[in-house]
Amino acid sequence: MKHYEVEILDAKTREKLCFLDKVEPHATIAEIKNLFTKSHPQWYPTRQSLRLDPKGKSLKDEDVLQKLPVGTTATLYFRDLGAQISWVTVFLTEYTGPLFIYLLFYFRVPFIYGHKYDFTSSRHTVVHLACICHSFHYIKRLLETLFVHRFSHGTMPLRNIFKICQLGNFSIHMALRDLRPAGSKTRKIPYPTKNPFTWLFLLVSCPNYTYELGSWISFALMTQCLPVALFSLVGFTQMTIWAKGKHRSYLKEFRDYPPLRMPIIPFLL
């Protein structure tokens, strides 16, 4: 059985970073990344982007060496993706923060309000109702992160941690989860299920963001709080950007994608 030689060059400078001898033909890109890490520990596998062309697309971890358009001496180009953080950590951090901060104000801990209000309780029912709704929302998100979500990519650049915003409704998350079997990275067109909450898939590509927007608008109206309204506006802007990107991706990848769907708001946007 023939073996491959793999040289890895820096995508920017073309400097040779590593030379791998006697690489098995059925070796995957993920295995090559692990071999590369042995000579360059600072670049762990999830930080690496290997490609056939310096400006080309990153190869997938499951790509097999012998199936790539290369000879027995393969040249791969390396690009550093920067420090990475797991998506689980990202979402746990994102959801724990708002939950904790809100409760600080709800329980009126010292130094937030005047001393006479330390650990006192509001006499307004809406304040307690708002706290219950807010806490339920983020506790649900934490549980989804731990037990529901399946990520096609295990990490993201650390610099993006503060760009992550709200994700969608629990029913939509479950429907999307069922599209991707455990251990798979398969992408399919999401369709409504027997769960009525998923019927919004008939009209929009990202109903999770639609439900998310509705939740924050309802919360802003219930509390009549200006900062909440401003947060909802900023969240809506960011979610619209994400929804449009996902919608374009669906249209590009699936020729039979339902034409009636809009990115986030039925018939409008």
C-alpha positions, 0 to 999 in steps of 0.5 A: 500500500502506497503512503503519502507525503504531506507538506504543510505551508503557511497560507500567507508566507508560503513558509514550510511549517511541517513535513509528514512522511508515510501518511496513510492514504485513508487518513482524514484531515482531522488526523493530519491536524493531530499530526501537525499539532505534535510539531506545533502544539500552539496550533491545536486542531480546532485552531487549524484551517487546512486547504488545498489553495492558499485562498481556497475553502477549508477542508472538512475534518472528514475529508480523506487524503486519497480522495483529494485531488493531490498526488502522493506528495500533497501540499496543504496550506495552513491558516491560523483561526485564532484562539477557540472556545467551545460553543457549549461554553459560549452559550453557557456564558451568554445565558448565565450572565443575563440570568445572574445580572437580572436576579441581582436587581430583582433581589435588590442586593446592596450597593445597587439601590439605596440602603433602605431597599437592600433585599426588599421586595417589590409590591408590584405583581408584574415585577415578580411575573417578569422575573419568573418569565425572564428566569424561565427563559434563560434556565431553559436556554441553559438546559438546551445547551447542555442536553438538546443542541448538537453543534456541527462545529465544536468551537468558535473564535474566542473574539466572537463570544460577545457577538452571540445573541439570542437563539430561538424557541425550544420547539424549533430547537428540537425540530432542528435537532432531529434533522441532524443525527448524533455524530452527523454533520448532515444539513437538510431542509427544515419542515414543519412537524406535528408540533404546531409551533414548528408550522412557522417553517412554512413562512420563514427560514429561521422561526427560532429568531421569529419566536425570539423576537416575539418573546422580547417584544412581549417582555418589553411591553409587560415591563414597560422598560426602555432598556429592554426595548432598546435591547430588543431592537439591537437583538432584532437587528442582529438576528435579521442579519443572521436570518438573511445569511441562513436564508441565502445559504439554504437557497444556494444549497437546496434547489427545491427550497420552498420559495414562499419563505422569508428569512425572519418575518413572514411576507416582509423580511 
